[in-house]
Amino acid sequence: MADSLTYFSYATEIIFLGHLPTTWTPINNGWSMFMSFWFSIVNLENTLQYMELQRFTSIILSSLTIVPIYFLCKKFFNNKLSLIGASIFAFEPRIILNSLLGITEPLFILISTITLVFFLKYERKEIVISFILVSLCTIIRSEGIFLFFTLTILFFIKFRFHKKYLKTYLVGLIIFCLILIPVINYRIEVTGTDGIFLRATQGTTQTLSTLNQDEGVKIFEGIKLFISYLSWIMIPSFIIFVPYGIIQFFKKRNKDTKFIFVILIINSIPIFYAYIMQAHDTRYIYVLYPIFCLISLFAIEKYISKFNQKNLILILMIIGILASSIIFYEYKKMDYEKEKEMYEIGKITVQITSGINSHPMESKYIRAAQIPDDWPFIFHDDMYKIKIISTNGYDDLEKYIFNTKNKLTHIIVDDDPNLPEFLKDVYKNEEKYVYLKKVFDSKNNGFKYKMKIFEIDYEKLDSINKDEFAFLHH
């Protein structure tokens, strides 16, 4: 949600100013620029409706991705099997959940998949189009540069240095650069980095420095994290098809399947880097889903070859994929009633506090509650009225309060298991903390979600500490 707000605020500022902001930009600003176009042509009433438009657009883009996935699969399989491959993506619960967030992945996955479909036609016009598309991917997410390297490697594997096709590559390369250069220059002027090449250089330097310090521990942790998340995202559908599909994939290897292997390996590099840097999120792997859908078909083709009623088996497979996805989605889906209540509590928190402790869930709703209702607007992070103060490194409430007393005015707590222990204790045993005055209790305000807000009485806390000091030194 924090990422979504950042992209939304940037797109909104583009509309407000009539041009790209000159004071800030997200590193990956392509999604925001895309949304600013739709914001400019759709007339809605308030900020919340434009936020819903961003989310709705994300859902549409994710749904459209099944079309290029179908054509990608059709490069290797017949129409029926290709439909199964597209269905796996369409019913994948993580993709559905991700599309509800209004962030970059749906647009990035859609364009990157279309890029592969065009390139694998191996026609000169389509290859040039694929380089245009990959430049757009790189603007949306910096990882798109790895897709550019992928296309370059595949091009020279396929065509070598044949003069006829070398001209095609040069045209594609020039167009790729012409599209990227203005964006790169803008980002460097505003942030000091282009978000692509300089970022990769800085990231590599940082990684090597970290590895030298930690003697390879980070690589081991990155591998472990990569394997853990890769295994987790295989559930529910891919776990049935991908492992066996990989075996069949290599059994039927030819030049085209080798290309798919190259695509899979190169596009995994930025994902592996993210996990070396301890990015705890499965979203980095979603870009590989179209390839996983394709690999799954190698297993499905083998499975159905063992039956006479192939159409019936295909129908049962689709039903099975849909059923497993629904079950997983129901397990993982957002509790929208809870989200609505947390947003309402966030609006109340904004009205009665000025500095609060960070909270694993509520902090993002408090930030969202501070976004202006009137649209468009200019709003940066430093405009947030409520200061959210990290609890990292603290295991004692009084120490936390004293070290942040110039900013911290209130404590918010609930039964979230990710809260620090000293804040959990406040929620369970509020009577112990006489210097905390409860100013809000959600159960007394008609909410199902339970949260408490306490105002810190610094005078009473100082008095208690003075009395304890006097007692100890009596």
Kinemage of the C-alpha trace (Angstrom):
@kinemage 1
@onewidth
@group {chain A} dominant
@subgroup {mainchain}
@vectorlist {calphas} color= white
{ca met a 1} P 0.000 0.000 0.000
{ca ala a 2} L 2.901 2.373 0.709
{ca asp a 3} L 4.257 1.796 -2.813
{ca ser a 4} L 0.797 2.323 -4.261
{ca leu a 5} L 0.461 5.667 -2.443
{ca thr a 6} L 3.854 6.800 -3.727
{ca tyr a 7} L 2.958 5.990 -7.339
{ca phe a 8} L -0.449 7.606 -6.897
{ca ser a 9} L 0.961 10.803 -5.360
{ca tyr a 10} L 3.484 11.152 -8.191
{ca ala a 11} L 0.852 10.618 -10.901
{ca thr a 12} L -1.403 13.126 -9.161
{ca glu a 13} L 1.354 15.731 -9.003
{ca ile a 14} L 1.945 15.316 -12.751
{ca ile a 15} L -1.712 16.265 -13.303
{ca phe a 16} L -1.512 19.155 -10.829
{ca leu a 17} L 1.637 20.640 -12.390
{ca gly a 18} L 0.970 19.730 -16.004
{ca his a 19} L 4.493 18.289 -16.295
{ca leu a 20} L 6.838 15.877 -14.513
{ca pro a 21} L 7.759 17.062 -10.984
{ca thr a 22} L 11.229 18.590 -10.687
{ca thr a 23} L 11.711 17.945 -6.946
{ca trp a 24} L 11.151 14.203 -6.628
{ca thr a 25} L 10.338 11.014 -8.508
{ca pro a 26} L 10.008 7.322 -7.720
{ca ile a 27} L 12.965 5.431 -9.167
{ca asn a 28} L 10.534 3.373 -11.243
{ca asn a 29} L 8.165 6.074 -12.458
{ca gly a 30} L 6.764 4.448 -15.601
{ca trp a 31} L 3.633 3.139 -13.889
{ca ser a 32} L 2.863 6.581 -12.469
{ca met a 33} L 3.314 8.223 -15.874
{ca phe a 34} L 1.003 5.617 -17.400
{ca met a 35} L -1.638 6.294 -14.734
{ca ser a 36} L -1.314 10.075 -15.127
{ca phe a 37} L -2.572 9.664 -18.698
{ca trp a 38} L -5.743 7.933 -17.486
{ca phe a 39} L -6.156 10.429 -14.667
{ca ser a 40} L -6.055 13.213 -17.231
{ca ile a 41} L -8.885 11.831 -19.369
{ca val a 42} L -11.200 10.495 -16.652
{ca asn a 43} L -13.240 12.980 -14.642
{ca leu a 44} L -13.964 11.763 -11.101
{ca glu a 45} L -15.042 13.529 -7.920
{ca asn a 46} L -12.375 12.933 -5.282
{ca thr a 47} L -9.052 11.348 -4.385
{ca leu a 48} L -10.532 8.041 -3.238
{ca gln a 49} L -12.203 7.510 -6.618
{ca tyr a 50} L -8.909 8.115 -8.429
{ca met a 51} L -7.242 5.591 -6.117
{ca glu a 52} L -9.936 3.093 -7.099
{ca leu a 53} L -9.268 3.900 -10.767
{ca gln a 54} L -5.595 3.025 -10.236
{ca arg a 55} L -6.576 -0.276 -8.683
{ca phe a 56} L -9.171 -1.004 -11.396
{ca thr a 57} L -6.610 -0.294 -14.141
{ca ser a 58} L -4.206 -2.715 -12.479
{ca ile a 59} L -6.879 -5.430 -12.475
{ca ile a 60} L -7.647 -4.867 -16.187
{ca leu a 61} L -3.964 -5.041 -17.137
{ca ser a 62} L -3.484 -8.242 -15.180
{ca ser a 63} L -6.505 -9.775 -16.917
{ca leu a 64} L -5.215 -8.749 -20.353
{ca thr a 65} L -1.945 -10.610 -19.718
{ca ile a 66} L -3.654 -13.936 -20.408
{ca val a 67} L -3.730 -12.990 -24.118
{ca pro a 68} L 0.066 -12.753 -24.686
{ca ile a 69} L 0.588 -15.768 -22.428
{ca tyr a 70} L -1.745 -17.730 -24.696
{ca phe a 71} L 0.301 -16.713 -27.765
{ca leu a 72} L 3.566 -17.431 -25.955
{ca cys a 73} L 2.349 -20.956 -25.194
{ca lys a 74} L 1.053 -21.334 -28.746
{ca lys a 75} L 4.646 -20.978 -29.967
{ca phe a 76} L 5.241 -24.447 -28.492
{ca phe a 77} L 1.815 -26.108 -28.084
{ca asn a 78} L -1.608 -26.446 -29.714
{ca asn a 79} L -4.576 -24.186 -29.025
{ca lys a 80} L -6.113 -26.300 -26.261
{ca leu a 81} L -2.929 -26.641 -24.264
{ca ser a 82} L -2.156 -22.957 -24.758
{ca leu a 83} L -5.560 -22.151 -23.288
{ca ile a 84} L -4.608 -24.205 -20.217
{ca gly a 85} L -1.374 -22.211 -19.895
{ca ala a 86} L -3.301 -18.945 -19.999
{ca ser a 87} L -5.819 -20.333 -17.492
{ca ile a 88} L -3.065 -21.125 -14.990
{ca phe a 89} L -2.058 -17.480 -15.018
{ca ala a 90} L -5.647 -16.196 -14.993
{ca phe a 91} L -6.516 -18.248 -11.916
{ca glu a 92} L -3.226 -17.754 -10.061
{ca pro a 93} L -4.352 -16.320 -6.684
{ca arg a 94} L -1.186 -14.294 -6.043
{ca ile a 95} L -1.580 -12.538 -9.379
{ca ile a 96} L -5.205 -11.772 -8.515
{ca leu a 97} L -4.240 -10.408 -5.093
{ca asn a 98} L -1.339 -8.408 -6.540
{ca ser a 99} L -3.564 -6.839 -9.176
{ca leu a 100} L -5.698 -5.346 -6.388
{ca leu a 101} L -2.784 -3.280 -5.056
{ca gly a 102} L -2.468 -0.800 -7.916
{ca ile a 103} L 1.304 -1.172 -8.283
{ca thr a 104} L 3.790 -1.872 -11.082
{ca glu a 105} L 3.728 -5.641 -11.581
{ca pro a 106} L 0.601 -6.029 -13.779
{ca leu a 107} L 1.788 -3.505 -16.388
{ca phe a 108} L 5.365 -4.787 -16.255
{ca ile a 109} L 4.352 -8.453 -16.661
{ca leu a 110} L 1.925 -7.600 -19.476
{ca ile a 111} L 4.451 -5.635 -21.552
{ca ser a 112} L 7.359 -8.014 -20.863
{ca thr a 113} L 5.240 -10.989 -22.000
{ca ile a 114} L 4.155 -9.164 -25.166
{ca thr a 115} L 7.848 -8.372 -25.743
{ca leu a 116} L 8.744 -12.065 -25.705
{ca val a 117} L 5.838 -12.959 -27.996
{ca phe a 118} L 6.971 -10.421 -30.603
{ca phe a 119} L 10.648 -11.324 -30.354
{ca leu a 120} L 10.072 -15.093 -30.680
{ca lys a 121} L 8.414 -14.525 -34.052
{ca tyr a 122} L 11.969 -13.804 -35.312
{ca glu a 123} L 10.682 -11.351 -37.923
{ca arg a 124} L 12.569 -8.095 -38.418
{ca lys a 125} L 9.609 -5.766 -37.769
{ca glu a 126} L 8.518 -7.729 -34.686
{ca ile a 127} L 12.072 -7.684 -33.307
{ca val a 128} L 12.183 -3.882 -33.563
{ca ile a 129} L 8.793 -3.691 -31.809
{ca ser a 130} L 10.140 -5.949 -29.041
{ca phe a 131} L 12.992 -3.483 -28.408
{ca ile a 132} L 10.497 -0.625 -28.201
{ca leu a 133} L 8.474 -2.597 -25.680
{ca val a 134} L 11.500 -3.569 -23.608
{ca ser a 135} L 12.419 0.113 -23.263
{ca leu a 136} L 8.967 0.712 -21.777
{ca cys a 137} L 9.495 -2.243 -19.426
{ca thr a 138} L 12.751 -0.685 -18.245
{ca ile a 139} L 11.004 2.609 -17.484
{ca ile a 140} L 8.320 0.789 -15.502
{ca arg a 141} L 10.806 -1.322 -13.538
{ca ser a 142} L 14.586 -1.174 -13.719
{ca glu a 143} L 14.681 -4.991 -13.952
{ca gly a 144} L 13.541 -4.517 -17.551
{ca ile a 145} L 17.178 -3.906 -18.488
{ca phe a 146} L 17.792 -7.616 -17.915
{ca leu a 147} L 15.080 -8.379 -20.450
{ca phe a 148} L 16.982 -6.132 -22.880
{ca phe a 149} L 20.161 -8.169 -22.230
{ca thr a 150} L 18.094 -11.318 -22.744
{ca leu a 151} L 16.855 -10.163 -26.143
{ca thr a 152} L 20.390 -9.153 -27.141
{ca ile a 153} L 21.832 -12.554 -26.240
{ca leu a 154} L 18.983 -14.421 -27.936
{ca phe a 155} L 19.329 -12.248 -31.040
{ca phe a 156} L 22.988 -13.073 -31.550
{ca ile a 157} L 22.452 -16.749 -30.740
{ca lys a 158} L 19.733 -16.853 -33.394
{ca phe a 159} L 21.202 -14.646 -36.131
{ca arg a 160} L 24.904 -14.489 -35.274
{ca phe a 161} L 26.401 -11.434 -37.024
{ca his a 162} L 24.473 -11.721 -40.272
{ca lys a 163} L 24.575 -8.255 -41.879
{ca lys a 164} L 20.904 -8.301 -42.833
{ca tyr a 165} L 19.763 -8.861 -39.256
{ca leu a 166} L 22.532 -6.834 -37.634
{ca lys a 167} L 20.905 -3.729 -39.124
{ca thr a 168} L 17.648 -4.776 -37.457
{ca tyr a 169} L 19.410 -5.028 -34.088
{ca leu a 170} L 21.029 -1.608 -34.515
{ca val a 171} L 17.671 -0.029 -35.349
{ca gly a 172} L 16.136 -1.673 -32.276
{ca leu a 173} L 19.059 -0.582 -30.094
{ca ile a 174} L 18.879 3.033 -31.297
{ca ile a 175} L 15.123 3.228 -30.662
{ca phe a 176} L 15.633 1.609 -27.236
{ca cys a 177} L 18.191 4.287 -26.331
{ca leu a 178} L 16.167 7.166 -27.777
{ca ile a 179} L 13.198 6.228 -25.589
{ca leu a 180} L 15.289 5.721 -22.448
{ca ile a 181} L 17.676 8.685 -22.637
{ca pro a 182} L 15.125 11.439 -21.809
{ca val a 183} L 13.835 9.423 -18.837
{ca ile a 184} L 17.378 8.697 -17.633
{ca asn a 185} L 18.362 12.374 -17.885
{ca tyr a 186} L 15.234 13.414 -15.980
{ca arg a 187} L 15.860 10.921 -13.169
{ca ile a 188} L 19.516 11.942 -12.832
{ca glu a 189} L 18.561 15.624 -12.630
{ca val a 190} L 15.957 14.972 -9.937
{ca thr a 191} L 17.454 12.139 -7.871
{ca gly a 192} L 21.105 11.864 -8.887
{ca thr a 193} L 20.664 8.359 -10.281
{ca asp a 194} L 19.053 6.977 -13.418
{ca gly a 195} L 17.434 4.066 -11.611
{ca ile a 196} L 18.863 1.656 -14.199
{ca phe a 197} L 22.588 1.617 -15.012
{ca leu a 198} L 23.891 3.759 -12.133
{ca arg a 199} L 21.589 1.913 -9.758
{ca ala a 200} L 22.933 -1.433 -10.981
{ca thr a 201} L 26.525 -0.200 -10.514
{ca gln a 202} L 25.793 1.129 -7.042
{ca gly a 203} L 23.925 -2.042 -6.147
{ca thr a 204} L 26.802 -4.227 -7.330
{ca thr a 205} L 29.309 -2.170 -5.316
{ca gln a 206} L 27.073 -2.361 -2.253
{ca thr a 207} L 26.620 -6.106 -2.657
{ca leu a 208} L 30.355 -6.763 -3.039
{ca ser a 209} L 31.085 -4.584 -0.008
{ca thr a 210} L 28.484 -6.448 2.037
{ca leu a 211} L 29.785 -9.808 0.907
{ca asn a 212} L 33.345 -8.850 1.826
{ca gln a 213} L 32.185 -7.850 5.281
{ca asp a 214} L 29.993 -10.873 5.877
{ca glu a 215} L 32.260 -13.421 4.176
{ca gly a 216} L 29.612 -14.896 1.941
{ca val a 217} L 26.886 -15.180 4.555
{ca lys a 218} L 24.673 -12.875 2.487
{ca ile a 219} L 24.969 -15.126 -0.563
{ca phe a 220} L 23.934 -18.154 1.471
{ca glu a 221} L 21.029 -16.237 3.016
{ca gly a 222} L 20.030 -14.956 -0.443
{ca ile a 223} L 20.047 -18.476 -1.894
{ca lys a 224} L 17.985 -19.742 1.027
{ca leu a 225} L 15.489 -16.898 0.661
{ca phe a 226} L 15.283 -17.376 -3.114
{ca ile a 227} L 14.602 -21.115 -2.768
{ca ser a 228} L 12.101 -20.563 0.050
{ca tyr a 229} L 10.051 -17.995 -1.860
{ca leu a 230} L 10.328 -19.895 -5.132
{ca ser a 231} L 8.978 -23.012 -3.398
{ca trp a 232} L 6.208 -21.029 -1.708
{ca ile a 233} L 4.931 -19.378 -4.900
{ca met a 234} L 4.614 -22.814 -6.533
{ca ile a 235} L 1.559 -23.433 -4.342
{ca pro a 236} L -1.195 -24.128 -5.322
{ca ser a 237} L -1.005 -24.851 -9.092
{ca phe a 238} L 2.632 -24.706 -10.183
{ca ile a 239} L 3.718 -27.354 -7.665
{ca ile a 240} L 1.754 -29.948 -9.656
{ca phe a 241} L 3.186 -29.003 -13.028
{ca val a 242} L 6.472 -27.080 -12.940
{ca pro a 243} L 8.854 -29.668 -11.362
{ca tyr a 244} L 7.797 -32.420 -13.788
{ca gly a 245} L 7.480 -29.846 -16.566
{ca ile a 246} L 11.170 -28.929 -16.166
{ca ile a 247} L 12.114 -32.575 -16.667
{ca gln a 248} L 10.022 -32.800 -19.842
{ca phe a 249} L 11.301 -29.383 -20.902
{ca phe a 250} L 14.884 -30.642 -21.012
{ca lys a 251} L 13.900 -33.942 -22.610
{ca lys a 252} L 12.361 -32.067 -25.532
{ca arg a 253} L 15.046 -29.439 -25.767
{ca asn a 254} L 15.565 -27.666 -29.057
{ca lys a 255} L 16.718 -24.200 -30.026
{ca asp a 256} L 13.465 -22.544 -28.951
{ca thr a 257} L 13.340 -24.281 -25.565
{ca lys a 258} L 16.966 -23.315 -24.992
{ca phe a 259} L 15.918 -19.722 -25.588
{ca ile a 260} L 13.247 -20.060 -22.915
{ca phe a 261} L 15.896 -21.400 -20.527
{ca val a 262} L 18.103 -18.367 -21.252
{ca ile a 263} L 15.143 -16.044 -20.601
{ca leu a 264} L 14.428 -17.788 -17.290
{ca ile a 265} L 18.035 -17.623 -16.077
{ca ile a 266} L 18.811 -14.008 -17.024
{ca asn a 267} L 15.509 -12.675 -15.661
{ca ser a 268} L 16.202 -14.488 -12.380
{ca ile a 269} L 19.384 -12.468 -11.786
{ca pro a 270} L 17.696 -9.302 -10.405
{ca ile a 271} L 15.418 -11.495 -8.295
{ca phe a 272} L 18.411 -13.261 -6.784
{ca tyr a 273} L 20.066 -9.897 -6.140
{ca ala a 274} L 16.946 -8.675 -4.311
{ca tyr a 275} L 17.022 -11.704 -2.041
{ca ile a 276} L 20.745 -11.318 -1.365
{ca met a 277} L 19.802 -7.852 -0.103
{ca gln a 278} L 17.163 -9.552 2.078
{ca ala a 279} L 14.043 -8.274 0.310
{ca his a 280} L 11.294 -10.302 1.974
{ca asp a 281} L 8.636 -10.309 -0.736
{ca thr a 282} L 7.428 -12.875 -3.260
{ca arg a 283} L 6.464 -10.141 -5.757
{ca tyr a 284} L 9.918 -10.191 -7.360
{ca ile a 285} L 9.222 -13.680 -8.728
{ca tyr a 286} L 5.884 -12.833 -10.347
{ca val a 287} L 7.618 -11.716 -13.550
{ca leu a 288} L 8.590 -15.365 -14.097
{ca tyr a 289} L 4.989 -16.592 -13.961
{ca pro a 290} L 4.433 -16.517 -17.763
{ca ile a 291} L 7.482 -18.775 -18.174
{ca phe a 292} L 6.218 -21.059 -15.403
{ca cys a 293} L 2.865 -21.285 -17.232
{ca leu a 294} L 4.714 -22.341 -20.379
{ca ile a 295} L 6.884 -24.900 -18.561
{ca ser a 296} L 3.769 -26.318 -16.868
{ca leu a 297} L 2.407 -27.292 -20.294
{ca phe a 298} L 5.294 -29.703 -20.858
{ca ala a 299} L 4.036 -31.639 -17.837
{ca ile a 300} L 0.366 -31.293 -18.766
{ca glu a 301} L 1.035 -32.566 -22.288
{ca lys a 302} L 2.701 -35.640 -20.796
{ca tyr a 303} L -0.092 -36.183 -18.280
{ca ile a 304} L -2.915 -36.118 -20.826
{ca ser a 305} L -1.007 -38.353 -23.270
{ca lys a 306} L -1.721 -41.217 -20.877
{ca phe a 307} L -5.516 -40.859 -21.300
{ca asn a 308} L -7.900 -41.459 -24.178
{ca gln a 309} L -10.441 -38.809 -23.119
{ca lys a 310} L -8.038 -35.908 -23.544
{ca asn a 311} L -10.690 -33.175 -23.726
{ca leu a 312} L -12.309 -34.424 -20.532
{ca ile a 313} L -8.946 -34.460 -18.760
{ca leu a 314} L -8.238 -30.904 -19.916
{ca ile a 315} L -11.612 -29.735 -18.574
{ca leu a 316} L -10.975 -31.486 -15.254
{ca met a 317} L -7.556 -29.852 -15.064
{ca ile a 318} L -9.052 -26.386 -15.554
{ca ile a 319} L -11.656 -27.132 -12.885
{ca gly a 320} L -8.915 -28.391 -10.553
{ca ile a 321} L -6.745 -25.321 -11.158
{ca leu a 322} L -9.718 -23.037 -10.549
{ca ala a 323} L -10.778 -24.883 -7.380
{ca ser a 324} L -7.289 -24.888 -5.860
{ca ser a 325} L -6.875 -21.203 -6.687
{ca ile a 326} L -10.201 -20.282 -5.088
{ca ile a 327} L -9.267 -22.159 -1.904
{ca phe a 328} L -5.848 -20.470 -1.760
{ca tyr a 329} L -7.339 -17.071 -2.574
{ca glu a 330} L -9.914 -17.401 0.203
{ca tyr a 331} L -7.099 -18.282 2.589
{ca lys a 332} L -4.858 -15.373 1.560
{ca lys a 333} L -7.326 -12.676 0.490
{ca met a 334} L -7.535 -9.346 2.240
{ca asp a 335} L -10.170 -8.831 4.892
{ca tyr a 336} L -11.816 -5.783 3.296
{ca glu a 337} L -14.058 -5.137 6.291
{ca lys a 338} L -10.996 -5.064 8.512
{ca glu a 339} L -9.183 -2.832 6.009
{ca lys a 340} L -12.097 -0.395 5.987
{ca glu a 341} L -12.143 -0.246 9.778
{ca met a 342} L -8.378 0.262 9.967
{ca tyr a 343} L -8.671 3.142 7.534
{ca glu a 344} L -11.423 4.704 9.651
{ca ile a 345} L -9.283 4.244 12.768
{ca gly a 346} L -6.414 5.823 10.836
{ca lys a 347} L -8.543 8.932 10.214
{ca ile a 348} L -9.353 9.131 13.929
{ca thr a 349} L -5.677 8.717 14.805
{ca val a 350} L -4.783 11.631 12.536
{ca gln a 351} L -7.245 13.854 14.410
{ca ile a 352} L -6.044 13.079 17.965
{ca thr a 353} L -2.292 12.435 17.661
{ca ser a 354} L 0.832 14.059 16.267
{ca gly a 355} L 3.518 11.427 16.898
{ca ile a 356} L 2.956 7.673 17.249
{ca asn a 357} L 4.913 4.431 17.346
{ca ser a 358} L 5.232 2.469 14.122
{ca his a 359} L 2.702 -0.324 13.713
{ca pro a 360} L 3.005 -3.318 11.329
{ca met a 361} L -0.436 -2.688 9.802
{ca glu a 362} L -2.006 0.556 10.967
{ca ser a 363} L 0.895 2.836 9.962
{ca lys a 364} L 0.063 2.597 6.270
{ca tyr a 365} L -3.602 3.440 6.890
{ca ile a 366} L -2.592 6.452 8.961
{ca arg a 367} L -0.484 7.649 6.032
{ca ala a 368} L -3.368 7.046 3.616
{ca ala a 369} L -5.753 8.945 5.906
{ca gln a 370} L -3.587 12.066 5.563
{ca ile a 371} L -3.897 12.241 1.775
{ca pro a 372} L -6.082 15.245 0.765
{ca asp a 373} L -9.629 14.534 -0.413
{ca asp a 374} L -9.565 17.308 -3.010
{ca trp a 375} L -7.893 16.159 -6.219
{ca pro a 376} L -5.391 16.873 -7.739
{ca phe a 377} L -2.834 17.890 -5.147
{ca ile a 378} L 0.865 18.060 -4.322
{ca phe a 379} L 1.797 15.844 -1.402
{ca his a 380} L 5.267 14.663 -0.340
{ca asp a 381} L 6.398 12.494 2.542
{ca asp a 382} L 7.553 15.512 4.545
{ca met a 383} L 3.980 16.849 4.488
{ca tyr a 384} L 2.649 14.071 6.715
{ca lys a 385} L 1.424 15.714 9.910
{ca ile a 386} L 1.628 12.528 11.972
{ca lys a 387} L 5.169 11.364 12.696
{ca ile a 388} L 5.492 7.580 12.756
{ca ile a 389} L 8.479 6.637 14.892
{ca ser a 390} L 10.214 3.290 14.455
{ca thr a 391} L 10.437 0.858 17.384
{ca asn a 392} L 13.409 -0.993 15.895
{ca gly a 393} L 16.143 -1.649 18.446
{ca tyr a 394} L 13.920 -1.122 21.479
{ca asp a 395} L 12.761 -3.703 24.004
{ca asp a 396} L 11.644 -1.363 26.785
{ca leu a 397} L 8.721 1.070 26.654
{ca glu a 398} L 10.142 3.774 28.922
{ca lys a 399} L 13.472 3.784 27.101
{ca tyr a 400} L 11.624 4.087 23.794
{ca ile a 401} L 9.489 6.979 25.099
{ca phe a 402} L 12.432 8.908 26.588
{ca asn a 403} L 14.554 8.540 23.448
{ca thr a 404} L 11.738 9.810 21.225
{ca lys a 405} L 10.023 12.257 23.597
{ca asn a 406} L 10.428 15.247 21.275
{ca lys a 407} L 8.311 13.486 18.634
{ca leu a 408} L 6.261 10.775 20.336
{ca thr a 409} L 2.905 11.842 21.803
{ca his a 410} L 0.809 8.656 21.652
{ca ile a 411} L 1.108 4.889 21.718
{ca ile a 412} L -1.096 2.744 19.458
{ca val a 413} L -1.439 -0.975 20.191
{ca asp a 414} L -3.503 -3.999 19.313
{ca asp a 415} L -3.030 -7.766 19.398
{ca asp a 416} L -0.869 -7.904 16.261
{ca pro a 417} L 1.734 -10.672 16.805
{ca asn a 418} L 4.350 -8.585 14.968
{ca leu a 419} L 4.290 -5.799 17.542
{ca pro a 420} L 7.288 -5.620 19.906
{ca glu a 421} L 6.709 -7.433 23.208
{ca phe a 422} L 6.704 -4.232 25.257
{ca leu a 423} L 3.819 -2.863 23.152
{ca lys a 424} L 1.896 -6.140 23.328
{ca asp a 425} L 2.107 -5.832 27.092
{ca val a 426} L 0.571 -2.349 26.957
{ca tyr a 427} L -2.394 -3.791 25.066
{ca lys a 428} L -2.870 -6.666 27.498
{ca asn a 429} L -2.022 -4.906 30.762
{ca glu a 430} L -2.839 -1.240 30.291
{ca glu a 431} L -3.492 -0.739 34.031
{ca lys a 432} L 0.236 -1.187 34.722
{ca tyr a 433} L 1.092 1.961 32.802
{ca val a 434} L -0.308 4.810 34.874
{ca tyr a 435} L 1.453 7.400 32.698
{ca leu a 436} L -0.558 6.284 29.679
{ca lys a 437} L -4.024 7.794 29.328
{ca lys a 438} L -6.350 5.869 27.043
{ca val a 439} L -7.946 8.293 24.597
{ca phe a 440} L -9.396 5.779 22.133
{ca asp a 441} L -10.618 2.197 22.313
{ca ser a 442} L -12.105 0.827 19.084
{ca lys a 443} L -14.442 -1.573 20.885
{ca asn a 444} L -16.168 1.430 22.467
{ca asn a 445} L -16.637 3.058 19.072
{ca gly a 446} L -18.508 0.320 17.231
{ca phe a 447} L -15.499 -1.304 15.525
{ca lys a 448} L -14.942 -5.049 15.352
{ca tyr a 449} L -11.209 -4.525 14.990
{ca lys a 450} L -9.617 -3.976 18.403
{ca met a 451} L -7.130 -1.138 18.790
{ca lys a 452} L -6.225 1.219 21.620
{ca ile a 453} L -4.567 4.639 21.573
{ca phe a 454} L -2.863 6.043 24.679
{ca glu a 455} L -1.668 9.581 25.263
{ca ile a 456} L 1.686 9.779 27.049
{ca asp a 457} L 1.615 11.851 30.238
{ca tyr a 458} L 5.259 12.943 30.363
{ca glu a 459} L 4.827 14.820 33.629
{ca lys a 460} L 3.507 11.732 35.397
{ca leu a 461} L 6.247 9.584 33.862
{ca asp a 462} L 8.930 12.058 35.020
{ca ser a 463} L 7.393 12.096 38.482
{ca ile a 464} L 7.412 8.307 38.707
{ca asn a 465} L 11.044 8.129 37.644
{ca lys a 466} L 12.046 10.817 40.153
{ca asp a 467} L 10.308 8.929 42.954
{ca glu a 468} L 12.045 5.698 41.938
{ca phe a 469} L 15.393 7.473 41.820
{ca ala a 470} L 14.843 8.965 45.269
{ca phe a 471} L 13.827 5.609 46.688
{ca leu a 472} L 16.906 3.846 45.288
{ca his a 473} L 19.213 6.465 46.741
{ca his a 474} L 17.501 6.895 50.116
